[in-house]
Amino acid sequence: MDNVLEAKNINKHFLKPKDFHVLKDISFAIKQGEFASIMGKSGSGKSTLLYILSTMDTDYTGELFLNNELVTGRLSTELSRIRNEHIGFVFQFHYLLSEFSVLENVMLPAKKLARKSVQEIEHDAILKLKMLGIENLAKQKASRISGGEKQRVAIARALINNPSILMGDEPTGNLDSYNSDNVFNIFKQLKEEEGLSLLVVTHDEDFAKRTDYIIQMEDGRIMS
């Protein structure tokens, strides 16, 4: 199985107010169709690592590969394109534009990538909403739907460009157990039916235990 994502000897320092070695020699890989979770106490470096893996933070040493291609050292314009094309991202907060409809929100990253016509993008967006069981909400304003529905819309938006990997930063952090279960089941389905790779930072042990494996972090290191 090919590696979708690989980190080699990633180190990161925060230099202010004084030198703090936040990530220490992080190396691991995620293969196609793997669903991994990252756990660790607050301050263990989980979110910092995720921002590096998602190419949003480029201030580190070591090497990051996406689909076996080195992305470390690329220009920010190029990283922005790589990110938009290959990485789907779901945050704890959905970041939907409330004045836009559900459909318009889902279409945004594909419009930014500008590889397809607006008609094709709309068609793709409706398919993603169908896959998540919320196509009936397509014309609703994003401000008018429930929290669980908003997170589904955020997942549909993350999937619109058919990424190689879906990353989540506490994607169930604001949800009750019913909606958390829903999100987990959606992720599992994406892994099993679409062969998608997933990497999720979570505090939720029940969620993490059901993933393929847990990357346990402590003081900026991977423990297991």
Buried (B, 14 or more C-beta within 10 A) or exposed (E): EEBBBBBBEBBBBEEEEEEEEBBBBBEBBBBBBBBBBBBBEEEBBBBBBBBBBBBEBBEBEBBBBBBEEEBBEBEEEEBBBBBBBBBBBBBBEBEBEEEBBBBBBBBBBBBEBEEBEEEEBBEBBBBBBEBBEBBEBBEBBBEEBEEBBBBBBBBBBBBBBEBBBBBBBBBBBBBEEEBBBBBBEBBBEBBEEEEBBBBBBBBBEEBBEBBBEBBBBBBBBBEE
